[in-house]
Each structure stands twice: as structure tokens, then as C-alpha cells.
Amino acid sequence: MANRNNRVVVPEARKALDNFKVEVANELGIANYDQLDKGNLTSRQNGYVGGNMVKKMIEEYERGLSNK
């Protein structure tokens, strides 16, 4: 069983974050990401999804700051 060190700070956001992860993976050309065994993907592929999620979240936060 995988050891999950990443915790969702706001548990109510888990579903939205999972959907966001699938959306980003699809944009990157990784089809059916939610149904894949992530252990069969390379570290680079998994990291690319997470990295792009963070990039998009930062961009959205910065947009919010600039609108204040």
C-alpha cells in the first residue's frame, strides 16, 4: 500500500482537487489519469501533473491579488 504524505488541508476540497488533477493530466495528454495505476507512470510524468497543478493554482491566486 502506498504511503500518502500529502494531506488535503481542507478535506472538503479533495473531490475538486482530484477533478483538477484529472483535468491537468488530460491537458498534458495523459488520458484516463484517474483510472491509471500511477505506479506505471514515470516520476517525470507524475511530477509534471503535480507541477502544472501548482503552476495553475499560483496563476489563479496572482490573478485574484491583481483584482483587489
Protein Blocks (a to p, Z undefined) as FASTA:
>chain_A
ZZdfbdcfblmlmmmmmmmmmmmmmmnopahklmpcfklpcfklmmmmmmmmmmmmmmmm
mmmmmmZZ
